[in-house]
Each structure stands twice: as C-alpha cells, then as structure tokens.
Amino acid sequence: MVGIKDIAKAAGVSISTVSYALNGSPKVTEATRARITAIANELNYIPNMAARTLKKQETKIIAVYLADYGGSFYGELLEGIKRGLAYYNYDMIVCSGQKSHLFLPERMVDGGIILDWTFSTDEIIQFANRGHSLVVLDREISCPNVRKVLLDNKGGATLAVEKIISSNLGKVYLVTGPEKAFDSRQRLEASERELARYGVEYEVIPSAFTEESGYAAAEIIHSKMTCSPITIFSFNDEMAVGIYKYFKDKDRKIGTDISLIGFDNIEIGSFLNPSLATISYSKHRWGMVAAEKVVQLINNEEVEDEWIITSFVEGKSFISNKK
C-alpha cells in the first residue's frame, strides 16, 4: 500500500510537506499542494483513516444504531439523518449488534444516534459519562451528553383511540410491538388509559412490529371474532400489512367487518385496498433533527430535547360510524 513516504520520495520533498499538502495546511503553496496531490492520485494513495483520526481526534462520522433494518420504515428516517449530517459535513454508518458498540470507545465515530431497544440504557449512560455525544430516539433518559428526539407516541395513540371511540363500534384489539420497545410501551399505556376512561372493551394481542407477526395476530383475532364489526389498532403499519394479508381471502373484510388503524404512515399504506388509516409524523424531519442535535453536542452547544408531533391520516380501512 502506498504511504506518504512514497509520495515524498516521488515528489522530492519531506514527509511533513506531503502531510501539510494533503491535509490542507497553509504551510505549503498552492502550486506545491497541486503537484503533491497529483502524484498521490497517480500512485493511488488512500489516506489512513485510523491514523488521521488519532491525529485530529475526529472522524466526521456518526454511528446510527438500529435494532434491525427490516421493513420500509427506516428508509425515510435514514435519509433525513443523512441529509441533516451532510449539512454539517458529517457522514453516517448504520449498524447494529453488540460489537458495533465498540465504535464509540474506540473513537471510530464522533457520536451516535440510537434507535435500538437492545442497546441498554446503562450502557448509553456509561458512554455519555465518558464524554461521547449521543442522541436517543427510543427512550426517556436524563444524562449529560445525551439528548432525546422522541415521537409523541402517547399523543398519537390518543388520537387513534379518540377516532375509535367516535366510531362507536364493537370490541377493540390492540396489536402491540415487542414488550421492551419504548414506542410500543408508550402507545399501549396511552391506549389502555383512554379506552378504560370510556369503558370500552379491549384485548391486547402481543406482537413484534413485523409483517409476519401482524399476520399471526390477525389469525388470533379472527379466531376470537363472534360478531362484527370490530376495531384493530395496530401499533405500526408493518403489522397492519400482515393483517391485510391474512384477511385478504377470509369471510371478514377490512373496511366492512374490521376497522383498522395503523401507526407510522409508511408509503405502502395508501396503496392498500382499502387505504390504511394511520397515525402519521415526519420520519424525515425526525432524522434531520436527530442529526442536528448530535452535531450540536459534539460542538459543545446548548441543546434541548425535542418531540416529533403526530397526526391522523384518514383511510378507508377505518369505519366511521358515529351515533
């Protein structure tokens, strides 16, 4: 592999001159910089990122930690993060799993954005106390060097339940995400509170935020149906897609016998038949705000937590039956 020693030999200059030229230092003239850069390109020189990081104490890279990459939810969020970081001349790497946590203490990244319920809160606090800049999207946490950019899950769930109550239909089924998932817990807490307040009968169907788990939940609900219509509040749209698939060829139909509301407003929802009613928010803005916050932390600026608001999107899967 070509190093700066090889470039210095080819250019007939010192190693320090090559280093100044390749790192944009004003200690060399533009003519010298241009000549050394041309030689480096001719020799196919690739900068050593590890060495550069040790010298500058920065990588200009942010780690985005996700529990998984499945489904269509993450694309818009990651695009928002990417765009937000690019504004500050940062790049991102998307990662998951325990080994990737080492990117922080080994200074392979300058900070982290975390949407990964498998990443423990204790570990996040430990990293923050060591001076790492972190933004969390999936938990309540109070700690220096950590900021929260959270969805208004409770507000969104309350909107959905208000619609359910106004429709005055039969039994309600709540299809949840993983038990440890922050978003699911908050949506369940708000939903149960509002349904109990109005004395509406409901049942919780534990699920896993995946299309396959939504299909399985729909099978359970179908086996319990003794009359119709009923209402299903799916805590994300991926599971709602699975519910659609299950009932596609069944005697009970979504939009007629089953009133269905999702959460997340993923693009496929508007193409389903009937169109999916859902809780919406800007995933793109969520990502951009998170990117802004982590860079501000790195730069030791004043940073506040922020909430991403939700709204209800009408769809023909929801049966409006006011009385």
Secondary structure by P-SEA (a helix, b strand, c coil): cccaaaaaaaacccaaaaaaaaaccccccaaaaaaaaaaaaaacccccaaaaaaacccccbbbbbbccccccccaaaaaaaaaaaaaacbbbbbbbccccccccccccccccccccccccaaaaaaaaaabbbbbbcccccccccccccccaaaaaaaaaaaaaaaacccbbbbbccccccaaaaaaaaaaaaaaaaacccbbbbbbcccaaaaaaaaaaaaaacccccbbbbcccaaaaaaaaaaaccccccccccbbbbbccccccccccccccccccccaaaaaaaaaaaaaaaaaccbbbbbbbbbbbbbccccccccc
